[in-house]
């Protein structure tokens, strides 16, 4: 990654610097070549700076306030899906309805299937 000039690391102070840092990470990951230890350390520190900025600005989601159904509902909305699209993964429409109305919990088997089908992190689906 020597061909790419990296700016010096500093605390992110505004939205423009934040967007620039995100773009830089995307660029560094998009190069597709192996990175050396120096670049790996640079990415790690840049990631910490981004995370700090996100925490200060409230960008990070507090998952302690969110349950599996909130996550599932968000996923459906973001991907223009409906509850009926969960039938192949969770079982009959009546079961999907019970789950989405919080009358039935997701089983570990269903959580695994959701993870495999939609790549939703298991940790977000465990209550």
C-alpha positions as CSV (number, residue, x, y, z in Angstrom):
1,X,0.0,0.0,0.0
2,X,3.0,2.3,-0.4
3,X,1.4,3.9,-3.5
4,X,-1.4,5.4,-1.4
5,X,-0.5,8.4,0.7
6,X,-2.1,8.1,4.1
7,X,-2.9,11.3,6.1
8,X,-1.4,11.5,9.6
9,X,-3.7,10.1,12.3
10,X,-5.5,12.6,14.5
11,X,-8.7,12.9,16.5
12,X,-11.7,13.2,14.2
13,X,-13.3,16.5,14.9
14,X,-16.2,16.9,12.4
15,X,-18.4,15.2,9.9
16,X,-16.1,15.9,6.9
17,X,-13.1,14.3,8.7
18,X,-15.3,11.4,9.7
19,X,-16.4,10.8,6.1
20,X,-12.9,11.1,4.9
21,X,-11.7,8.5,7.4
22,X,-14.5,6.1,6.3
23,X,-13.6,6.7,2.7
24,X,-9.9,6.0,3.4
25,X,-10.8,2.7,5.2
26,X,-12.9,1.7,2.2
27,X,-10.1,2.5,-0.2
28,X,-7.5,0.7,1.9
29,X,-9.7,-2.4,2.0
30,X,-10.6,-2.1,-1.6
31,X,-7.0,-2.3,-2.9
32,X,-7.1,-6.0,-2.5
33,X,-3.4,-6.6,-1.8
34,X,-1.9,-7.9,1.3
35,X,-1.1,-5.3,3.9
36,X,2.0,-5.0,5.9
37,X,2.2,-4.6,9.7
38,X,2.6,-0.8,9.4
39,X,-0.6,-0.5,7.4
40,X,-2.4,-2.9,9.7
41,X,-1.5,-0.8,12.7
42,X,-2.6,2.4,10.8
43,X,-6.0,0.8,10.0
44,X,-6.4,-0.3,13.6
45,X,-5.7,3.2,15.0
46,X,-7.9,4.8,12.4
47,X,-10.7,2.4,13.3
48,X,-10.4,3.3,17.0
49,X,-10.6,7.0,16.1
50,X,-13.7,6.4,14.0
51,X,-15.3,4.4,16.8
52,X,-14.6,7.1,19.3
53,X,-16.2,9.8,17.0
54,X,-19.2,7.5,16.5
55,X,-19.7,7.0,20.2
56,X,-19.4,10.7,20.9
57,X,-22.0,11.5,18.2
58,X,-24.4,8.8,19.2
59,X,-23.9,6.9,15.9
60,X,-23.4,3.6,17.7
61,X,-26.5,1.5,18.3
62,X,-27.1,0.5,21.9
63,X,-28.0,-3.2,21.3
64,X,-28.9,-3.6,25.0
65,X,-32.1,-1.7,24.2
66,X,-32.9,-3.8,21.0
67,X,-34.3,-7.3,20.9
68,X,-34.2,-9.9,18.2
69,X,-37.5,-8.9,16.7
70,X,-36.4,-5.3,16.4
71,X,-33.4,-6.5,14.5
72,X,-35.4,-8.7,12.3
73,X,-38.0,-6.0,11.6
74,X,-35.2,-3.6,10.8
75,X,-33.6,-6.1,8.4
76,X,-37.0,-6.7,6.7
77,X,-37.6,-3.0,6.2
78,X,-34.1,-2.2,4.9
79,X,-34.2,-5.1,2.4
80,X,-37.8,-4.4,1.2
81,X,-39.0,-7.8,2.6
82,X,-42.2,-8.8,4.2
83,X,-43.0,-11.3,7.0
84,X,-44.0,-13.9,4.4
85,X,-40.4,-13.9,3.2
86,X,-39.4,-15.4,6.5
87,X,-41.6,-18.5,6.0
88,X,-38.9,-20.6,4.3
89,X,-36.6,-19.9,7.2
90,X,-38.8,-19.8,10.3
91,X,-41.7,-22.1,9.3
92,X,-45.4,-21.6,8.7
93,X,-46.9,-18.1,8.4
94,X,-48.6,-18.5,11.7
95,X,-45.3,-19.2,13.5
96,X,-43.7,-16.2,11.8
97,X,-46.6,-14.0,13.0
98,X,-46.3,-15.3,16.5
99,X,-42.5,-14.6,16.5
100,X,-42.9,-11.1,15.0
101,X,-45.7,-10.3,17.5
102,X,-43.4,-11.4,20.4
103,X,-45.7,-14.3,21.4
104,X,-43.0,-16.9,20.6
105,X,-39.3,-16.6,20.9
106,X,-36.8,-17.6,18.3
107,X,-35.3,-21.0,18.8
108,X,-31.6,-21.6,18.4
109,X,-32.3,-23.5,15.2
110,X,-34.2,-20.6,13.8
111,X,-31.5,-18.1,14.8
112,X,-28.9,-20.3,13.0
113,X,-31.2,-20.4,9.9
114,X,-31.6,-16.6,9.9
115,X,-27.9,-16.2,10.2
116,X,-27.2,-18.6,7.3
117,X,-30.0,-17.2,5.1
118,X,-29.6,-13.4,5.8
119,X,-26.2,-13.1,7.5
120,X,-27.7,-11.4,10.5
121,X,-25.2,-11.7,13.3
122,X,-26.2,-14.3,15.8
123,X,-25.4,-12.1,18.8
124,X,-28.1,-9.6,17.6
125,X,-30.7,-12.4,17.5
126,X,-30.1,-13.8,21.0
127,X,-32.2,-12.4,23.8
